[in-house]
Amino acid sequence: MKTRMLLLLTGCALLLTGCLVTSVYPFFSAKDVAFDPALVGNWTNTTEEVEHWQFAAEKTNRYQLTYITKDHTNVMQATLFKLRDTSFLDLFSTEISEENQPPPIPSHLLFRIVQTSPTLKMSAMDYDWLSKLLTQEPKAVRHHVIQVSDDADKNRLVLTADTEELQKFVMKHLGTKEAWGDPVELKKEMAAKR
């Protein structure tokens, strides 16, 4: 049986083309956390009607995000944060299964918020761009390559930089068009009338 983390990564991989940029450390610090009540509710992908995102407010100025597809449901913590005037979402699964030993290290996923109204548009950092950059400039940001195959294209890149270094890197490449993938667009579902 797969762990929740593997389901999360599989589900999100279906959402995005290519691989996901993951980090051991969060992309935010406590002072960066923001809250937008407009995120709370149920959202549907505008191009994939079977994909739903449910944001529920938590007491900690964060959200519980339930990501639902036809085959999987994944629950994770979503933290909205701002760096300068740009909003981001950091997604993190808090569910760790003891079925796999050693247990996998939970990772953080980053989405840049492009807009919140009338639809929610988010872009993930482009994995292929990052991989190419780090091949050319290995010291651009601390990372580790997990070798899963003799085929270098199948290896997994994980950011190991601390939060401060991650933020500097993200802000440096905020204007780099190739650094951000095509946006995912979600429309808010209307609440059922009683």
N, C-alpha and C positions, 0 to 999 in steps of 0.2 A: 504494500500500500504506500502511496506517495505521501510525503509530509505536506502540511498546509503551505509551507514555504515553496515547495516545488509547484504546488497548485497555483499559488500566487504568481510565481514567475511564468508558469505556462500560460495562465490566463492573460497576464499582461503582455506576454510575447505575442499572443494572438491579436491583441489590441494594436500593437505596433509592428511595423515592418522591421526586420533585423533583430539584433540583440539589444538588451537593455543595459544602460550604464548604471551600475550599482556601486554603492559605497559602504564601507564598514561603519563610518561615522555619519551622523546626521549632517544635513546641509544647513541647519539652522542652529542658533543659540537662543536661549530664553528671551533675550531682549528683542529678537527679530519676530517672535510669534505674533500673529495678527488673527483676527476672527472676522469673518464676513457671514452674516446670517443668510445672505442670498445663496450661499452654497448648500445650505440645509435643504434636503428634499430628495426626490427621486429624479434621476436623469437618464435619458436614453441616447445612445450613440445615433447620430443622424444618418450614418451610412450602414450601421449594423443594428437593426431593430432588436436583436436577441441579446444585446449587451446593455446592461443597466448598472448605474452607479448610484448607490444610496448613501448620502451623507447625513449623519445624525450628530447633533451637537453633544460634546462631552463637557463636563464641568471644568476641564483644564484648558479651555480655549482651543481645544482640538476637536477633531471629528472622528467618529467611527465610520469607516468607509466599508460598505459591503459591495463588492464587485461581483456581478452575476452574469454568467453567460448561459447558453443552452446546457452546457455540460458541467459547469463548475460554479461554486460560490466561495469567495474568499473574503475574509474579514481582516481588516488592517486598520492601523491608526494613520490618520492623515493630518498633517500639520500645515496650516497656511502660514507663510511667513513672508516678510518683505525685506529686500535688500535695495536700499535707496528707494526708488519709486516702482520697482518691479516686484510683482507677487509670484510666489512659487508654492508648490505643494510638495512636501516630503512624505512619501508613503513608506510605512514600516510595518511588517508583520510581527505581532507580539506572540504569535502561536508557534511554539517549538515542539515538535514531536520527539518523543524519546525512542521512536521506532528505529531511527537511523543513528548509528554510533560511528564516530562521534557525532553529536547533534550538529546540524548545520548552523553557521553563524548567520543570524538575521541580517538583512541588508536593507539599505535605504535606496529608494528610487526617487528621482527628481523630475517634476513637471514644471515648466514655466507657464504661468497663466497669461494667455494672450488677451482674453476678454472674459467677462462674467455675464454680460448681458448684450443682446437678447438670448444668446446661447453661450455656453461655457466652452471656450477653446483653450486647449493646453498642448504644449509641445514638450517632448522629452529630448534630452541631449542625444545627439546622433552618435550611436555607437561606432559606426564605420569611420566617421570623421575623427572621433577621439582616438580610435585605434591607429589610424594613419598618422595623426599628430604625434602620438606617443612613440611611434616607430621612428619618426624623424627627430623628435625632441623628447627623449626619455625622461628628462628632468622637468618637464612642463608641469607635472603634478605627480605626487607620489602614488604609485599603483603597484599592483602585483598581477602577473599573468599566471592563471591556473592552467597547467597543461593537462588537458583531458584527452588529447589525441596527438599522434605524430603530425597530423594536418594542422598547421598553425592557424588556419581559418576557424577551426573548431575550438580553439583555446578560449578561455574566459578571462576577460579583463575586469579587475575589481579595483576601485579607487581605495587607497589606504591613507590618504591625506587626512589630517584632522580638520575639524569644522572651519577654522579660520583660513586654512590654506584652500579648502574647497570653495569657500565663498570668494576669495580673491580670484581663483581660477574661473569660476562661473561669471563673475563680473567682468573680467578681462575679455571674455568671449561672448558677452551678451549681444554685442553688435555683429558678431561673426555669423553670417547667414547660414553657412554650412554646418554650424555647431548645433543647430536645432532642427529636429525632424518636422515633418508635416504635422500640422495641428490635428488633434482629435477634437471633434465637435460634438457636444452633448446638448440636447434640448431638455428643458425641465418638463416633467410630466405634471399635468394638471391634477390637483387633488380631487378625488371623487366627491361629488355632492351627496349629502345625506338626506 
